[in-house]
Amino acid sequence: MSHRITVAEALVKCLEAEGISTIFGYPGAAICPFYDKLADSKIKHILVRHEANAGHAASGFARLSGKPAVCVATSGPGATNLITAIATAYMDSIPIVAITGQVSTEQIGRDVFQEADITGATEPFVKHSYLIKNAELVPEIVKKAFYIAGSGRPGPVLLDIPYDIQQQFIDFKYPENVEINSYRPTYEGNKLQIKRAAEAIKTAKKPLICAGGGLFTANARDLVQSIAEKANIPVICTMMGVSLMPSDHPLFLGMVGMHGCSAANCAISECDLLILLGARVGDRAVTAIKERDDFKVIHIDIDPAEIGKNLPVNIPVVGDLKAVLAQLSEIIEKCDNTEWVKKCRSERICLTATENENKIGLNPAAFLEKLSNLLPEKCVVSADVGQNQIWTASCLKLNGGRFITSGGMGTMGYSVPAAIGAKSAAPDAEVIAICGDGSFQMQFMELATMIQHGINVKVIVMANNRLGMVREVQANNYENKLVAVFLDGSPDFVKLADAYGIKGEYVNNISEAETALKNLINSDKPYILQVKVDENEKSIL
């Protein structure tokens, strides 16, 4: 049964019907009709301090909840500020629905105040977008948006809604189901291809599993571990797959790629069968792979466009990872790869360092080892981009927790808002954002968001007064000619946090690390550590 309400109210009811409990946004005039009706809803709105951070927070929420999350902005600059977050979600296959206000329909194309063609601007990096000009279609379009965002290979969907459309009245009825003839993702894998994969695993002498972020999307972590254990296959991961298995698991070798560990890179260079699971084989990982005559590849992915795009594949399997791996686990046989596993494990190197306790500036690996020892099993670590990301992905040991970061786009300023979103989705988890002093200054305004909404996120700032990764590139490739990488003028981050009412402390050497980390983890409120790192520290430790 339908009844007449405004489109703005219908939008709210659509979100409620989709089970949305929290949204992240920043209002403006063009989206005010929606906000007016949102005030009457039980949906929690978290006001960020920059629109891009609404998108990053939605990304963090989606990654922990496993469902599409929502961000909202107004027209013009509000919408364009969302672009980086939308592109970031697209590259990492994160399901978000971005709602933007737009100028009234009769003003579109006239360059009026705060008009921007946001559907055109985001076209290269959305799964789909809608500029809604027919009010009656809003419930159907919203249903389609959530279906597209969360199904198949997940990704962002944009809803651009003109101001006048939000105010129109419609007969509201939210569809129970949705079908799009031109969009039908494949979920079950081809049985013949899965049988071929099982045979290849059985006959391989040096099989290797390489898992990416798709494992989290498909909620297939346990299946991967089960298959690895049953067939005695070593496992490596891409950066997006970090934390898919416990770091101390005897079959887990670590992260592969240009910033990866020696065990993973040696394994991928010597294996005779590579089993790619939910990984797009990006340029930072594929550098470790060299084609050989005895080298075969099984690639399982829900997106057929990714299979064979960056690496020739012998046995492609299109389908949802959870469904395909469940099919595979039924027919896979136990294998004796003892010598191969032993050889792979012999390459494992402990990325820690003996530290002079009084040395000013600490070794990141030693610091992260202490953090690893203190983290509870139920934790989320959100890393930013730069040296801090490489250190964290390589050195942090998670045994049951979750690692999140911006992998494909490499977006600085991601960690804190993503941590806010993750904490909102998993309030019982310990959530820590790790960033550099460069990236922190792109996002520290979100400290206010934590305080306003009582979101208990902890922040670790690895401070070396440099744009560390760029400095390293310039040192290695440009004869150490350093340009625009010095962060002189940066604030004291502990004092800055104090201005927001957040406690914190300095860690200048390794002797101070354990006590400071305990204070951070034991705090029931946001907390910040400013960690001194040598300005010449390298990303590969």
VENHURA-V568131 format. One record per residue. N is the residue number from 0. SS is DSSP state (h for helix, s for strand, l for the rest). PSI is psi in radians with two decimals (* if undefined). Layout:
n=N ss=SS psi=PSI
n=N ss=SS psi=PSI
This chain:
n=0 ss=l psi=2.33
n=1 ss=l psi=2.79
n=2 ss=s psi=2.74
n=3 ss=s psi=2.18
n=4 ss=s psi=2.95
n=5 ss=s psi=2.78
n=6 ss=h psi=-0.65
n=7 ss=h psi=-0.80
n=8 ss=h psi=-0.64
n=9 ss=h psi=-0.69
n=10 ss=h psi=-0.78
n=11 ss=h psi=-0.78
n=12 ss=h psi=-0.59
n=13 ss=h psi=-0.78
n=14 ss=h psi=-0.71
n=15 ss=h psi=-0.73
n=16 ss=h psi=-0.51
n=17 ss=l psi=0.02
n=18 ss=l psi=0.36
n=19 ss=l psi=2.13
n=20 ss=l psi=-0.43
n=21 ss=s psi=2.38
n=22 ss=s psi=2.76
n=23 ss=s psi=2.30
n=24 ss=s psi=-3.13
n=25 ss=s psi=2.00
n=26 ss=l psi=2.92
n=27 ss=l psi=3.03
n=28 ss=h psi=-0.71
n=29 ss=h psi=-0.26
n=30 ss=h psi=0.12
n=31 ss=h psi=-0.63
n=32 ss=h psi=-0.69
n=33 ss=h psi=-0.81
n=34 ss=h psi=-0.59
n=35 ss=h psi=-0.72
n=36 ss=h psi=-0.48
n=37 ss=h psi=-0.53
n=38 ss=l psi=-0.41
n=39 ss=l psi=0.02
n=40 ss=l psi=2.82
n=41 ss=l psi=-0.04
n=42 ss=l psi=2.27
n=43 ss=s psi=2.24
n=44 ss=s psi=2.20
n=45 ss=s psi=2.02
n=46 ss=s psi=1.94
n=47 ss=l psi=3.07
n=48 ss=l psi=0.02
n=49 ss=l psi=2.40
n=50 ss=h psi=-0.67
n=51 ss=h psi=-0.61
n=52 ss=h psi=-0.38
n=53 ss=h psi=-0.72
n=54 ss=h psi=-0.74
n=55 ss=h psi=-0.66
n=56 ss=h psi=-0.71
n=57 ss=h psi=-0.65
n=58 ss=h psi=-0.84
n=59 ss=h psi=-0.69
n=60 ss=h psi=-0.80
n=61 ss=h psi=-0.67
n=62 ss=h psi=-0.54
n=63 ss=h psi=-0.56
n=64 ss=h psi=-0.44
n=65 ss=l psi=0.18
n=66 ss=l psi=2.80
n=67 ss=l psi=2.42
n=68 ss=s psi=2.89
n=69 ss=s psi=2.37
n=70 ss=s psi=2.69
n=71 ss=s psi=2.46
n=72 ss=s psi=2.91
n=73 ss=l psi=-3.02
n=74 ss=l psi=3.05
n=75 ss=l psi=-2.14
n=76 ss=h psi=-0.51
n=77 ss=h psi=-0.81
n=78 ss=h psi=-0.76
n=79 ss=h psi=-0.51
n=80 ss=h psi=-0.35
n=81 ss=l psi=-0.26
n=82 ss=h psi=-0.80
n=83 ss=h psi=-0.71
n=84 ss=h psi=-0.67
n=85 ss=h psi=-0.77
n=86 ss=h psi=-0.66
n=87 ss=h psi=-0.78
n=88 ss=h psi=-0.66
n=89 ss=h psi=-0.80
n=90 ss=h psi=-0.51
n=91 ss=l psi=0.17
n=92 ss=l psi=0.89
n=93 ss=l psi=2.25
n=94 ss=l psi=1.88
n=95 ss=s psi=2.61
n=96 ss=s psi=2.00
n=97 ss=s psi=2.15
n=98 ss=s psi=2.16
n=99 ss=s psi=2.49
n=100 ss=s psi=2.74
n=101 ss=s psi=2.74
n=102 ss=l psi=2.84
n=103 ss=l psi=2.63
n=104 ss=h psi=-0.66
n=105 ss=h psi=-0.22
n=106 ss=h psi=-0.20
n=107 ss=l psi=2.26
n=108 ss=l psi=0.07
n=109 ss=l psi=0.16
n=110 ss=l psi=0.75
n=111 ss=l psi=3.07
n=112 ss=l psi=2.25
n=113 ss=l psi=0.73
n=114 ss=l psi=2.34
n=115 ss=l psi=2.45
n=116 ss=l psi=1.43
n=117 ss=h psi=-0.56
n=118 ss=h psi=-0.66
n=119 ss=h psi=-0.71
n=120 ss=h psi=-0.58
n=121 ss=l psi=0.04
n=122 ss=h psi=-0.70
n=123 ss=h psi=-0.31
n=124 ss=h psi=0.79
n=125 ss=l psi=2.65
n=126 ss=l psi=-0.64
n=127 ss=s psi=2.78
n=128 ss=s psi=2.69
n=129 ss=s psi=2.22
n=130 ss=s psi=1.85
n=131 ss=s psi=2.00
n=132 ss=l psi=-0.13
n=133 ss=l psi=1.86
n=134 ss=h psi=-0.66
n=135 ss=h psi=-0.38
n=136 ss=h psi=-0.04
n=137 ss=h psi=-0.88
n=138 ss=h psi=-0.74
n=139 ss=h psi=-0.73
n=140 ss=h psi=-0.75
n=141 ss=h psi=-0.73
n=142 ss=h psi=-0.77
n=143 ss=h psi=-0.68
n=144 ss=h psi=-0.80
n=145 ss=h psi=-0.63
n=146 ss=h psi=-0.80
n=147 ss=h psi=-0.76
n=148 ss=h psi=-0.71
n=149 ss=h psi=-0.16
n=150 ss=l psi=2.93
n=151 ss=l psi=-2.41
n=152 ss=l psi=1.97
n=153 ss=l psi=2.84
n=154 ss=l psi=3.10
n=155 ss=l psi=2.51
n=156 ss=s psi=2.37
n=157 ss=s psi=2.32
n=158 ss=s psi=1.93
n=159 ss=s psi=2.06
n=160 ss=s psi=1.95
n=161 ss=s psi=2.65
n=162 ss=h psi=-0.78
n=163 ss=h psi=-0.56
n=164 ss=h psi=-0.67
n=165 ss=h psi=-0.47
n=166 ss=h psi=-0.15
n=167 ss=l psi=2.66
n=168 ss=s psi=2.46
n=169 ss=s psi=2.81
n=170 ss=s psi=1.92
n=171 ss=s psi=2.24
n=172 ss=l psi=2.09
n=173 ss=l psi=2.23
n=174 ss=l psi=2.51
n=175 ss=l psi=-0.59
n=176 ss=l psi=2.89
n=177 ss=l psi=2.44
n=178 ss=l psi=2.30
n=179 ss=l psi=1.92
n=180 ss=l psi=-0.60
n=181 ss=l psi=0.00
n=182 ss=l psi=1.75
n=183 ss=l psi=1.52
n=184 ss=l psi=2.56
n=185 ss=l psi=2.23
n=186 ss=l psi=-0.89
n=187 ss=l psi=2.36
n=188 ss=l psi=2.69
n=189 ss=l psi=2.17
n=190 ss=h psi=-0.66
n=191 ss=h psi=-0.73
n=192 ss=h psi=-0.66
n=193 ss=h psi=-0.66
n=194 ss=h psi=-0.74
n=195 ss=h psi=-0.69
n=196 ss=h psi=-0.76
n=197 ss=h psi=-0.68
n=198 ss=h psi=-0.72
n=199 ss=h psi=-0.69
n=200 ss=h psi=-0.68
n=201 ss=h psi=-0.69
n=202 ss=h psi=-0.23
n=203 ss=l psi=2.52
n=204 ss=l psi=-0.48
n=205 ss=l psi=1.15
n=206 ss=s psi=2.66
n=207 ss=s psi=2.29
n=208 ss=s psi=2.27
n=209 ss=s psi=1.98
n=210 ss=s psi=2.47
n=211 ss=l psi=-2.88
n=212 ss=l psi=-0.33
n=213 ss=h psi=-0.40
n=214 ss=h psi=-0.65
n=215 ss=h psi=-0.73
n=216 ss=h psi=-0.73
n=217 ss=l psi=-0.04
n=218 ss=l psi=0.85
n=219 ss=l psi=0.35
n=220 ss=h psi=-0.82
n=221 ss=h psi=-0.64
n=222 ss=h psi=-0.72
n=223 ss=h psi=-0.82
n=224 ss=h psi=-0.70
n=225 ss=h psi=-0.78
n=226 ss=h psi=-0.74
n=227 ss=h psi=-0.74
n=228 ss=h psi=-0.70
n=229 ss=h psi=-0.75
n=230 ss=h psi=0.02
n=231 ss=l psi=0.99
n=232 ss=l psi=2.25
n=233 ss=s psi=2.68
n=234 ss=s psi=2.31
n=235 ss=s psi=2.95
n=236 ss=s psi=2.76
n=237 ss=l psi=3.08
n=238 ss=h psi=-0.64
n=239 ss=h psi=-0.27
n=240 ss=h psi=0.02
n=241 ss=l psi=2.35
n=242 ss=l psi=0.11
n=243 ss=l psi=-0.51
n=244 ss=l psi=2.70
n=245 ss=l psi=2.39
n=246 ss=l psi=-0.48
n=247 ss=l psi=0.15
n=248 ss=l psi=2.35
n=249 ss=l psi=-0.33
n=250 ss=l psi=-0.14
n=251 ss=s psi=2.22
n=252 ss=s psi=-0.37
n=253 ss=s psi=-2.91
n=254 ss=s psi=2.45
n=255 ss=l psi=2.86
n=256 ss=l psi=-3.01
n=257 ss=l psi=-0.43
n=258 ss=l psi=0.26
n=259 ss=l psi=-3.05
n=260 ss=l psi=2.80
n=261 ss=h psi=-0.66
n=262 ss=h psi=-0.79
n=263 ss=h psi=-0.77
n=264 ss=h psi=-0.65
n=265 ss=h psi=-0.71
n=266 ss=h psi=-0.76
n=267 ss=h psi=-0.43
n=268 ss=h psi=-0.30
n=269 ss=h psi=-0.26
n=270 ss=l psi=2.69
n=271 ss=l psi=-0.16
n=272 ss=s psi=2.06
n=273 ss=s psi=2.16
n=274 ss=s psi=1.76
n=275 ss=s psi=2.18
n=276 ss=s psi=1.92
n=277 ss=l psi=0.62
n=278 ss=l psi=2.38
n=279 ss=l psi=0.04
n=280 ss=l psi=1.01
n=281 ss=l psi=2.98
n=282 ss=h psi=-0.45
n=283 ss=h psi=-0.23
n=284 ss=h psi=-0.61
n=285 ss=h psi=-0.29
n=286 ss=l psi=-0.41
n=287 ss=l psi=-0.12
n=288 ss=l psi=2.16
n=289 ss=l psi=2.21
n=290 ss=l psi=2.41
n=291 ss=l psi=2.85
n=292 ss=l psi=-0.61
n=293 ss=l psi=0.25
n=294 ss=l psi=2.16
n=295 ss=s psi=2.70
n=296 ss=s psi=2.24
n=297 ss=s psi=2.21
n=298 ss=s psi=2.08
n=299 ss=s psi=2.14
n=300 ss=s psi=2.59
n=301 ss=l psi=-0.32
n=302 ss=l psi=1.86
n=303 ss=l psi=-0.40
n=304 ss=l psi=-0.40
n=305 ss=l psi=-0.40
n=306 ss=l psi=2.07
n=307 ss=l psi=0.03
n=308 ss=l psi=-0.74
n=309 ss=l psi=-0.13
n=310 ss=l psi=2.26
n=311 ss=l psi=2.44
n=312 ss=l psi=2.36
n=313 ss=l psi=-0.69
n=314 ss=s psi=1.63
n=315 ss=s psi=2.44
n=316 ss=s psi=2.00
n=317 ss=s psi=2.22
n=318 ss=l psi=2.98
n=319 ss=l psi=2.28
n=320 ss=h psi=-0.73
n=321 ss=h psi=-0.75
n=322 ss=h psi=-0.78
n=323 ss=h psi=-0.76
n=324 ss=h psi=-0.57
n=325 ss=h psi=-0.72
n=326 ss=h psi=-0.76
n=327 ss=h psi=-0.69
n=328 ss=h psi=-0.41
n=329 ss=h psi=-0.47
n=330 ss=h psi=-0.16
n=331 ss=l psi=2.52
n=332 ss=l psi=2.78
n=333 ss=l psi=2.43
n=334 ss=l psi=2.61
n=335 ss=l psi=1.58
n=336 ss=l psi=0.55
n=337 ss=h psi=-0.83
n=338 ss=h psi=-0.67
n=339 ss=h psi=-0.77
n=340 ss=h psi=-0.73
n=341 ss=h psi=-0.76
n=342 ss=h psi=-0.75
n=343 ss=h psi=-0.74
n=344 ss=h psi=-0.46
n=345 ss=h psi=-0.32
n=346 ss=l psi=-0.16
n=347 ss=l psi=2.25
n=348 ss=l psi=2.35
n=349 ss=l psi=2.02
n=350 ss=l psi=1.19
n=351 ss=l psi=3.02
n=352 ss=l psi=2.54
n=353 ss=l psi=2.18
n=354 ss=l psi=2.47
n=355 ss=l psi=2.02
n=356 ss=l psi=-0.35
n=357 ss=l psi=0.00
n=358 ss=l psi=2.36
n=359 ss=l psi=2.18
n=360 ss=l psi=2.16
n=361 ss=l psi=2.83
n=362 ss=l psi=2.18
n=363 ss=h psi=-0.64
n=364 ss=h psi=-0.74
n=365 ss=h psi=-0.70
n=366 ss=h psi=-0.79
n=367 ss=h psi=-0.46
n=368 ss=h psi=-0.75
n=369 ss=h psi=-0.69
n=370 ss=h psi=-0.76
n=371 ss=h psi=-0.69
n=372 ss=h psi=-0.34
n=373 ss=h psi=-0.27
n=374 ss=l psi=2.37
n=375 ss=l psi=2.83
n=376 ss=l psi=-0.68
n=377 ss=l psi=1.56
n=378 ss=s psi=2.78
n=379 ss=s psi=2.24
n=380 ss=s psi=2.11
n=381 ss=s psi=1.99
n=382 ss=s psi=2.57
n=383 ss=l psi=-2.70
n=384 ss=l psi=2.45
n=385 ss=l psi=-2.78
n=386 ss=h psi=-0.67
n=387 ss=h psi=-0.61
n=388 ss=h psi=-0.80
n=389 ss=h psi=-0.78
n=390 ss=h psi=-0.81
n=391 ss=h psi=-0.82
n=392 ss=h psi=-0.60
n=393 ss=h psi=-0.62
n=394 ss=h psi=-0.43
n=395 ss=l psi=2.33
n=396 ss=l psi=1.96
n=397 ss=l psi=2.22
n=398 ss=l psi=1.27
n=399 ss=l psi=-0.22
n=400 ss=l psi=-2.93
n=401 ss=s psi=2.33
n=402 ss=s psi=2.27
n=403 ss=s psi=2.56
n=404 ss=l psi=2.99
n=405 ss=l psi=1.86
n=406 ss=l psi=-1.04
n=407 ss=l psi=-0.78
n=408 ss=l psi=-0.49
n=409 ss=l psi=0.99
n=410 ss=l psi=1.97
n=411 ss=l psi=2.54
n=412 ss=l psi=0.27
n=413 ss=l psi=-0.60
n=414 ss=h psi=-0.79
n=415 ss=h psi=-0.90
n=416 ss=h psi=-0.62
n=417 ss=h psi=-0.65
n=418 ss=h psi=-0.66
n=419 ss=h psi=-0.77
n=420 ss=h psi=-0.74
n=421 ss=h psi=-0.75
n=422 ss=h psi=-0.61
n=423 ss=h psi=-0.58
n=424 ss=h psi=-0.53
n=425 ss=l psi=1.27
n=426 ss=l psi=-0.36
n=427 ss=l psi=-0.15
n=428 ss=l psi=2.59
n=429 ss=s psi=2.15
n=430 ss=s psi=2.16
n=431 ss=s psi=2.28
n=432 ss=s psi=2.27
n=433 ss=s psi=2.21
n=434 ss=s psi=2.98
n=435 ss=s psi=2.98
n=436 ss=h psi=-0.38
n=437 ss=h psi=-0.91
n=438 ss=h psi=-0.57
n=439 ss=h psi=-0.57
n=440 ss=l psi=-0.06
n=441 ss=l psi=-0.06
n=442 ss=l psi=0.01
n=443 ss=h psi=-0.27
n=444 ss=h psi=-0.35
n=445 ss=h psi=-0.07
n=446 ss=h psi=-0.62
n=447 ss=h psi=-0.64
n=448 ss=h psi=-0.73
n=449 ss=h psi=-0.82
n=450 ss=h psi=-0.82
n=451 ss=h psi=-0.70
n=452 ss=h psi=0.14
n=453 ss=l psi=0.75
n=454 ss=l psi=1.95
n=455 ss=l psi=1.33
n=456 ss=l psi=2.42
n=457 ss=s psi=2.59
n=458 ss=s psi=2.28
n=459 ss=s psi=2.09
n=460 ss=s psi=1.98
n=461 ss=s psi=1.78
n=462 ss=s psi=2.05
n=463 ss=l psi=0.18
n=464 ss=l psi=0.50
n=465 ss=s psi=2.68
n=466 ss=l psi=1.53
n=467 ss=h psi=-0.77
n=468 ss=h psi=-0.69
n=469 ss=h psi=-0.71
n=470 ss=h psi=-0.73
n=471 ss=h psi=-0.72
n=472 ss=h psi=-0.77
n=473 ss=h psi=-0.66
n=474 ss=h psi=-0.68
n=475 ss=h psi=-0.55
n=476 ss=h psi=-0.18
n=477 ss=l psi=0.65
n=478 ss=l psi=0.65
n=479 ss=l psi=0.46
n=480 ss=l psi=1.76
n=481 ss=l psi=2.14
n=482 ss=l psi=2.21
n=483 ss=l psi=0.65
n=484 ss=l psi=0.00
n=485 ss=s psi=2.32
n=486 ss=l psi=0.54
n=487 ss=l psi=2.43
n=488 ss=l psi=-0.09
n=489 ss=l psi=2.61
n=490 ss=l psi=2.93
n=491 ss=l psi=1.97
n=492 ss=h psi=-0.50
n=493 ss=h psi=-0.75
n=494 ss=h psi=-0.65
n=495 ss=h psi=-0.81
n=496 ss=h psi=-0.66
n=497 ss=h psi=-0.57
n=498 ss=h psi=-0.46
n=499 ss=l psi=-0.03
n=500 ss=l psi=0.40
n=501 ss=l psi=2.30
n=502 ss=s psi=2.73
n=503 ss=s psi=3.11
n=504 ss=s psi=2.94
n=505 ss=s psi=2.53
n=506 ss=s psi=1.82
n=507 ss=l psi=-0.34
n=508 ss=l psi=2.95
n=509 ss=h psi=-0.43
n=510 ss=h psi=-0.41
n=511 ss=h psi=-0.18
n=512 ss=h psi=-0.86
n=513 ss=h psi=-0.79
n=514 ss=h psi=-0.75
n=515 ss=h psi=-0.72
n=516 ss=h psi=-0.64
n=517 ss=h psi=-0.71
n=518 ss=h psi=-0.71
n=519 ss=h psi=-0.87
n=520 ss=h psi=-0.62
n=521 ss=h psi=-0.21
n=522 ss=l psi=2.41
n=523 ss=l psi=0.23
n=524 ss=l psi=2.98
n=525 ss=l psi=2.58
n=526 ss=s psi=2.60
n=527 ss=s psi=2.44
n=528 ss=s psi=2.27
n=529 ss=s psi=1.91
n=530 ss=s psi=2.12
n=531 ss=s psi=2.14
n=532 ss=l psi=2.46
n=533 ss=l psi=2.41
n=534 ss=l psi=-0.35
n=535 ss=l psi=0.17
n=536 ss=l psi=2.46
n=537 ss=l psi=2.77
n=538 ss=l psi=-0.65
n=539 ss=l psi=1.97
n=540 ss=l psi=*
